[in-house]
Amino acid sequence: MKLHDKFRPQLALLSSRLADPRRFLQILAGHRQVSNTTTLARQAIERIDGQSHYASTDLPAAPDARWIKP
């Protein structure tokens, strides 16, 4: 899935922040049911070297603590 050109600046910024040395947890939030945030996150993760973990938090029921573990 390719992002529309209007998202290129956000993809560049997110990729840059993910490539920085880790000091903080990175959280990306967006509207539900649109898929732009999911696509942006996955494309940014593909661009970086190193470990990453993607988890969606908009499930119908509250998950247990396992969702946050890679």
Biopython code that builds the backbone (N, CA, C, O; Angstrom):
import numpy as np
from Bio.PDB.StructureBuilder import StructureBuilder

atoms = [
    (1, "MET", "N", (0.842, -1.167, 0.000)),
    (1, "MET", "CA", (0.000, 0.000, 0.000)),
    (1, "MET", "C", (0.897, 1.242, 0.000)),
    (1, "MET", "O", (1.798, 1.358, 0.830)),
    (2, "LYS", "N", (0.656, 2.142, -0.903)),
    (2, "LYS", "CA", (1.453, 3.368, -1.024)),
    (2, "LYS", "C", (0.684, 4.533, -0.417)),
    (2, "LYS", "O", (-0.531, 4.653, -0.572)),
    (3, "LEU", "N", (1.422, 5.382, 0.274)),
    (3, "LEU", "CA", (0.799, 6.583, 0.811)),
    (3, "LEU", "C", (0.642, 7.624, -0.273)),
    (3, "LEU", "O", (1.463, 7.713, -1.185)),
    (4, "HIS", "N", (-0.392, 8.395, -0.174)),
    (4, "HIS", "CA", (-0.604, 9.516, -1.072)),
    (4, "HIS", "C", (0.520, 10.529, -0.858)),
    (4, "HIS", "O", (1.084, 10.593, 0.234)),
    (5, "ASP", "N", (0.851, 11.309, -1.866)),
    (5, "ASP", "CA", (1.938, 12.289, -1.786)),
    (5, "ASP", "C", (1.795, 13.266, -0.624)),
    (5, "ASP", "O", (2.799, 13.759, -0.109)),
    (6, "LYS", "N", (0.574, 13.553, -0.205)),
    (6, "LYS", "CA", (0.386, 14.515, 0.885)),
    (6, "LYS", "C", (0.946, 14.004, 2.205)),
    (6, "LYS", "O", (1.142, 14.790, 3.132)),
    (7, "PHE", "N", (1.209, 12.698, 2.311)),
    (7, "PHE", "CA", (1.738, 12.128, 3.547)),
    (7, "PHE", "C", (3.258, 12.013, 3.543)),
    (7, "PHE", "O", (3.840, 11.635, 4.560)),
    (8, "ARG", "N", (3.915, 12.326, 2.435)),
    (8, "ARG", "CA", (5.370, 12.199, 2.373)),
    (8, "ARG", "C", (6.098, 12.975, 3.468)),
    (8, "ARG", "O", (7.039, 12.436, 4.052)),
    (9, "PRO", "N", (5.707, 14.224, 3.778)),
    (9, "PRO", "CA", (6.405, 14.935, 4.859)),
    (9, "PRO", "C", (6.274, 14.224, 6.216)),
    (9, "PRO", "O", (7.233, 14.180, 6.986)),
    (10, "GLN", "N", (5.093, 13.671, 6.507)),
    (10, "GLN", "CA", (4.895, 12.952, 7.764)),
    (10, "GLN", "C", (5.733, 11.674, 7.799)),
    (10, "GLN", "O", (6.283, 11.316, 8.840)),
    (11, "LEU", "N", (5.828, 10.990, 6.663)),
    (11, "LEU", "CA", (6.627, 9.771, 6.597)),
    (11, "LEU", "C", (8.105, 10.101, 6.820)),
    (11, "LEU", "O", (8.797, 9.370, 7.529)),
    (12, "ALA", "N", (8.589, 11.172, 6.235)),
    (12, "ALA", "CA", (9.986, 11.579, 6.422)),
    (12, "ALA", "C", (10.255, 11.931, 7.881)),
    (12, "ALA", "O", (11.273, 11.521, 8.437)),
    (13, "LEU", "N", (9.353, 12.685, 8.504)),
    (13, "LEU", "CA", (9.531, 13.080, 9.900)),
    (13, "LEU", "C", (9.479, 11.869, 10.825)),
    (13, "LEU", "O", (10.334, 11.724, 11.698)),
    (14, "LEU", "N", (8.499, 11.008, 10.647)),
    (14, "LEU", "CA", (8.373, 9.821, 11.494)),
    (14, "LEU", "C", (9.580, 8.908, 11.319)),
    (14, "LEU", "O", (10.109, 8.395, 12.305)),
    (15, "SER", "N", (10.019, 8.699, 10.099)),
    (15, "SER", "CA", (11.190, 7.848, 9.846)),
    (15, "SER", "C", (12.423, 8.425, 10.534)),
    (15, "SER", "O", (13.217, 7.684, 11.112)),
    (16, "SER", "N", (12.582, 9.731, 10.473)),
    (16, "SER", "CA", (13.715, 10.395, 11.113)),
    (16, "SER", "C", (13.679, 10.201, 12.625)),
    (16, "SER", "O", (14.700, 9.897, 13.242)),
    (17, "ARG", "N", (12.523, 10.375, 13.206)),
    (17, "ARG", "CA", (12.399, 10.211, 14.667)),
    (17, "ARG", "C", (12.624, 8.766, 15.091)),
    (17, "ARG", "O", (13.214, 8.513, 16.141)),
    (18, "LEU", "N", (12.164, 7.828, 14.291)),
    (18, "LEU", "CA", (12.383, 6.419, 14.636)),
    (18, "LEU", "C", (13.849, 6.028, 14.504)),
    (18, "LEU", "O", (14.301, 5.100, 15.175)),
    (19, "ALA", "N", (14.595, 6.717, 13.653)),
    (19, "ALA", "CA", (16.017, 6.426, 13.462)),
    (19, "ALA", "C", (16.882, 7.058, 14.552)),
    (19, "ALA", "O", (18.033, 6.658, 14.731)),
    (20, "ASP", "N", (16.348, 8.037, 15.279)),
    (20, "ASP", "CA", (17.101, 8.673, 16.365)),
    (20, "ASP", "C", (17.377, 7.659, 17.469)),
    (20, "ASP", "O", (16.661, 6.666, 17.595)),
    (21, "PRO", "N", (18.426, 7.908, 18.278)),
    (21, "PRO", "CA", (18.665, 7.040, 19.440)),
    (21, "PRO", "C", (17.441, 7.050, 20.362)),
    (21, "PRO", "O", (16.825, 8.094, 20.579)),
    (22, "ARG", "N", (17.107, 5.899, 20.890)),
    (22, "ARG", "CA", (15.926, 5.771, 21.740)),
    (22, "ARG", "C", (16.128, 6.465, 23.067)),
    (22, "ARG", "O", (17.052, 6.141, 23.814)),
    (23, "ARG", "N", (15.267, 7.417, 23.359)),
    (23, "ARG", "CA", (15.180, 8.027, 24.678)),
    (23, "ARG", "C", (13.750, 7.942, 25.191)),
    (23, "ARG", "O", (13.511, 7.933, 26.398)),
    (24, "PHE", "N", (12.814, 7.882, 24.273)),
    (24, "PHE", "CA", (11.403, 7.876, 24.637)),
    (24, "PHE", "C", (10.649, 6.846, 23.799)),
    (24, "PHE", "O", (11.096, 6.453, 22.722)),
    (25, "LEU", "N", (9.521, 6.427, 24.303)),
    (25, "LEU", "CA", (8.592, 5.584, 23.566)),
    (25, "LEU", "C", (7.954, 6.434, 22.474)),
    (25, "LEU", "O", (7.526, 7.557, 22.744)),
    (26, "GLN", "N", (7.883, 5.927, 21.258)),
    (26, "GLN", "CA", (7.262, 6.658, 20.157)),
    (26, "GLN", "C", (5.830, 6.157, 19.980)),
    (26, "GLN", "O", (5.600, 4.962, 19.797)),
    (27, "ILE", "N", (4.888, 7.067, 20.034)),
    (27, "ILE", "CA", (3.477, 6.712, 19.860)),
    (27, "ILE", "C", (2.916, 7.522, 18.701)),
    (27, "ILE", "O", (3.093, 8.739, 18.633)),
    (28, "LEU", "N", (2.250, 6.844, 17.808)),
    (28, "LEU", "CA", (1.616, 7.488, 16.661)),
    (28, "LEU", "C", (0.114, 7.246, 16.778)),
    (28, "LEU", "O", (-0.326, 6.097, 16.824)),
    (29, "ALA", "N", (-0.658, 8.297, 16.824)),
    (29, "ALA", "CA", (-2.105, 8.179, 16.978)),
    (29, "ALA", "C", (-2.808, 8.780, 15.771)),
    (29, "ALA", "O", (-2.355, 9.777, 15.209)),
    (30, "GLY", "N", (-3.898, 8.177, 15.385)),
    (30, "GLY", "CA", (-4.673, 8.683, 14.258)),
    (30, "GLY", "C", (-6.123, 8.258, 14.379)),
    (30, "GLY", "O", (-6.500, 7.545, 15.310)),
    (31, "HIS", "N", (-6.920, 8.696, 13.442)),
    (31, "HIS", "CA", (-8.344, 8.351, 13.430)),
    (31, "HIS", "C", (-8.529, 6.856, 13.191)),
    (31, "HIS", "O", (-7.714, 6.213, 12.529)),
    (32, "ARG", "N", (-9.591, 6.327, 13.729)),
    (32, "ARG", "CA", (-9.918, 4.919, 13.528)),
    (32, "ARG", "C", (-10.514, 4.688, 12.143)),
    (32, "ARG", "O", (-11.138, 5.577, 11.565)),
    (33, "GLN", "N", (-10.313, 3.501, 11.633)),
    (33, "GLN", "CA", (-10.965, 3.020, 10.415)),
    (33, "GLN", "C", (-10.599, 3.777, 9.139)),
    (33, "GLN", "O", (-11.351, 3.731, 8.166)),
    (34, "VAL", "N", (-9.479, 4.459, 9.123)),
    (34, "VAL", "CA", (-9.090, 5.188, 7.923)),
    (34, "VAL", "C", (-7.903, 4.514, 7.241)),
    (34, "VAL", "O", (-7.784, 4.572, 6.017)),
    (35, "SER", "N", (-7.026, 3.878, 8.009)),
    (35, "SER", "CA", (-5.843, 3.136, 7.547)),
    (35, "SER", "C", (-4.641, 4.011, 7.223)),
    (35, "SER", "O", (-3.559, 3.476, 6.979)),
    (36, "ASN", "N", (-4.782, 5.332, 7.210)),
    (36, "ASN", "CA", (-3.628, 6.174, 6.916)),
    (36, "ASN", "C", (-2.551, 6.054, 7.983)),
    (36, "ASN", "O", (-1.367, 5.977, 7.657)),
    (37, "THR", "N", (-2.944, 6.036, 9.255)),
    (37, "THR", "CA", (-1.976, 5.926, 10.340)),
    (37, "THR", "C", (-1.267, 4.580, 10.294)),
    (37, "THR", "O", (-0.050, 4.517, 10.465)),
    (38, "THR", "N", (-2.005, 3.517, 10.067)),
    (38, "THR", "CA", (-1.417, 2.181, 9.975)),
    (38, "THR", "C", (-0.427, 2.109, 8.823)),
    (38, "THR", "O", (0.675, 1.585, 8.987)),
    (39, "THR", "N", (-0.801, 2.622, 7.674)),
    (39, "THR", "CA", (0.082, 2.608, 6.504)),
    (39, "THR", "C", (1.332, 3.437, 6.768)),
    (39, "THR", "O", (2.439, 3.008, 6.442)),
    (40, "LEU", "N", (1.167, 4.607, 7.350)),
    (40, "LEU", "CA", (2.299, 5.470, 7.674)),
    (40, "LEU", "C", (3.252, 4.768, 8.638)),
    (40, "LEU", "O", (4.464, 4.778, 8.423)),
    (41, "ALA", "N", (2.726, 4.166, 9.685)),
    (41, "ALA", "CA", (3.564, 3.471, 10.669)),
    (41, "ALA", "C", (4.320, 2.314, 10.027)),
    (41, "ALA", "O", (5.523, 2.168, 10.243)),
    (42, "ARG", "N", (3.645, 1.509, 9.260)),
    (42, "ARG", "CA", (4.311, 0.346, 8.647)),
    (42, "ARG", "C", (5.375, 0.758, 7.638)),
    (42, "ARG", "O", (6.428, 0.123, 7.567)),
    (43, "GLN", "N", (5.130, 1.794, 6.868)),
    (43, "GLN", "CA", (6.135, 2.258, 5.911)),
    (43, "GLN", "C", (7.343, 2.850, 6.634)),
    (43, "GLN", "O", (8.478, 2.655, 6.199)),
    (44, "ALA", "N", (7.112, 3.567, 7.730)),
    (44, "ALA", "CA", (8.222, 4.127, 8.498)),
    (44, "ALA", "C", (9.051, 3.015, 9.132)),
    (44, "ALA", "O", (10.280, 3.091, 9.139)),
    (45, "ILE", "N", (8.399, 1.989, 9.660)),
    (45, "ILE", "CA", (9.108, 0.858, 10.266)),
    (45, "ILE", "C", (9.960, 0.140, 9.227)),
    (45, "ILE", "O", (11.065, -0.305, 9.539)),
    (46, "GLU", "N", (9.464, 0.020, 7.996)),
    (46, "GLU", "CA", (10.236, -0.626, 6.929)),
    (46, "GLU", "C", (11.524, 0.130, 6.608)),
    (46, "GLU", "O", (12.495, -0.470, 6.147)),
    (47, "ARG", "N", (11.538, 1.432, 6.846)),
    (47, "ARG", "CA", (12.695, 2.265, 6.502)),
    (47, "ARG", "C", (13.817, 2.221, 7.539)),
    (47, "ARG", "O", (14.942, 2.612, 7.230)),
    (48, "ILE", "N", (13.545, 1.760, 8.747)),
    (48, "ILE", "CA", (14.555, 1.816, 9.801)),
    (48, "ILE", "C", (15.240, 0.467, 9.992)),
    (48, "ILE", "O", (14.674, -0.589, 9.711)),
    (49, "ASP", "N", (16.477, 0.540, 10.479)),
    (49, "ASP", "CA", (17.189, -0.662, 10.913)),
    (49, "ASP", "C", (16.968, -0.779, 12.413)),
    (49, "ASP", "O", (16.908, 0.225, 13.123)),
    (50, "GLY", "N", (16.851, -1.983, 12.874)),
    (50, "GLY", "CA", (16.685, -2.159, 14.311)),
    (50, "GLY", "C", (15.338, -2.734, 14.649)),
    (50, "GLY", "O", (14.542, -3.093, 13.781)),
    (51, "GLN", "N", (15.113, -2.808, 15.938)),
    (51, "GLN", "CA", (13.914, -3.439, 16.457)),
    (51, "GLN", "C", (12.726, -2.491, 16.416)),
    (51, "GLN", "O", (12.879, -1.285, 16.604)),
    (52, "SER", "N", (11.563, -3.031, 16.173)),
    (52, "SER", "CA", (10.338, -2.242, 16.218)),
    (52, "SER", "C", (9.193, -3.143, 16.648)),
    (52, "SER", "O", (9.275, -4.367, 16.556)),
    (53, "HIS", "N", (8.147, -2.525, 17.110)),
    (53, "HIS", "CA", (6.947, -3.257, 17.512)),
    (53, "HIS", "C", (5.750, -2.385, 17.182)),
    (53, "HIS", "O", (5.676, -1.240, 17.629)),
    (54, "TYR", "N", (4.820, -2.907, 16.413)),
    (54, "TYR", "CA", (3.601, -2.191, 16.063)),
    (54, "TYR", "C", (2.438, -2.890, 16.758)),
    (54, "TYR", "O", (2.302, -4.111, 16.677)),
    (55, "ALA", "N", (1.607, -2.117, 17.438)),
    (55, "ALA", "CA", (0.430, -2.682, 18.093)),
    (55, "ALA", "C", (-0.733, -1.711, 17.932)),
    (55, "ALA", "O", (-0.578, -0.507, 18.138)),
    (56, "SER", "N", (-1.869, -2.226, 17.570)),
    (56, "SER", "CA", (-3.080, -1.423, 17.462)),
    (56, "SER", "C", (-3.794, -1.444, 18.815)),
    (56, "SER", "O", (-3.882, -2.489, 19.460)),
    (57, "THR", "N", (-4.293, -0.303, 19.232)),
    (57, "THR", "CA", (-4.970, -0.226, 20.539)),
    (57, "THR", "C", (-6.453, 0.106, 20.408)),
    (57, "THR", "O", (-7.070, 0.551, 21.375)),
    (58, "ASP", "N", (-7.026, -0.100, 19.245)),
    (58, "ASP", "CA", (-8.447, 0.231, 19.072)),
    (58, "ASP", "C", (-9.319, -1.009, 18.955)),
    (58, "ASP", "O", (-10.255, -1.055, 18.157)),
    (59, "LEU", "N", (-9.001, -2.000, 19.751)),
    (59, "LEU", "CA", (-9.781, -3.236, 19.745)),
    (59, "LEU", "C", (-11.131, -3.011, 20.425)),
    (59, "LEU", "O", (-11.255, -2.114, 21.259)),
    (60, "PRO", "N", (-12.142, -3.808, 20.083)),
    (60, "PRO", "CA", (-13.467, -3.642, 20.688)),
    (60, "PRO", "C", (-13.465, -3.883, 22.202)),
    (60, "PRO", "O", (-14.221, -3.240, 22.929)),
    (61, "ALA", "N", (-12.627, -4.799, 22.679)),
    (61, "ALA", "CA", (-12.533, -5.092, 24.113)),
    (61, "ALA", "C", (-11.113, -4.789, 24.585)),
    (61, "ALA", "O", (-10.157, -4.895, 23.817)),
    (62, "ALA", "N", (-10.990, -4.419, 25.833)),
    (62, "ALA", "CA", (-9.670, -4.101, 26.386)),
    (62, "ALA", "C", (-8.777, -5.353, 26.384)),
    (62, "ALA", "O", (-9.185, -6.400, 26.886)),
    (63, "PRO", "N", (-7.569, -5.251, 25.825)),
    (63, "PRO", "CA", (-6.671, -6.400, 25.798)),
    (63, "PRO", "C", (-5.936, -6.548, 27.133)),
    (63, "PRO", "O", (-5.919, -5.629, 27.951)),
    (64, "ASP", "N", (-5.334, -7.716, 27.333)),
    (64, "ASP", "CA", (-4.489, -7.864, 28.512)),
    (64, "ASP", "C", (-3.106, -7.288, 28.195)),
    (64, "ASP", "O", (-2.927, -6.695, 27.131)),
    (65, "ALA", "N", (-2.156, -7.440, 29.059)),
    (65, "ALA", "CA", (-0.840, -6.793, 28.924)),
    (65, "ALA", "C", (0.016, -7.374, 27.796)),
    (65, "ALA", "O", (1.045, -6.787, 27.463)),
    (66, "ARG", "N", (-0.364, -8.490, 27.203)),
    (66, "ARG", "CA", (0.462, -9.108, 26.153)),
    (66, "ARG", "C", (0.554, -8.282, 24.875)),
    (66, "ARG", "O", (1.504, -8.461, 24.112)),
    (67, "TRP", "N", (-0.393, -7.387, 24.611)),
    (67, "TRP", "CA", (-0.397, -6.634, 23.355)),
    (67, "TRP", "C", (0.811, -5.719, 23.218)),
    (67, "TRP", "O", (1.223, -5.408, 22.100)),
    (68, "ILE", "N", (1.382, -5.285, 24.328)),
    (68, "ILE", "CA", (2.491, -4.340, 24.275)),
    (68, "ILE", "C", (3.848, -5.038, 24.158)),
    (68, "ILE", "O", (4.849, -4.384, 23.865)),
    (69, "LYS", "N", (3.896, -6.315, 24.376)),
    (69, "LYS", "CA", (5.162, -7.046, 24.322)),
    (69, "LYS", "C", (5.457, -7.485, 22.898)),
    (69, "LYS", "O", (4.574, -7.985, 22.200)),
    (70, "PRO", "N", (6.728, -7.292, 22.457)),
    (70, "PRO", "CA", (7.085, -7.699, 21.083)),
    (70, "PRO", "C", (7.072, -9.195, 20.898)),
    (70, "PRO", "O", (7.349, -9.684, 19.803)),
]
sb = StructureBuilder()
sb.init_structure("model")
sb.init_model(0)
sb.init_chain("A")
sb.init_seg("    ")
for serial, (resi, resn, name, xyz) in enumerate(atoms, 1):
    if name == "N":
        sb.init_residue(resn, " ", resi, " ")
    sb.init_atom(name, np.array(xyz, "f"), 0.0, 1.0, " ", f" {name:<3s}", serial, name[0])
structure = sb.get_structure()
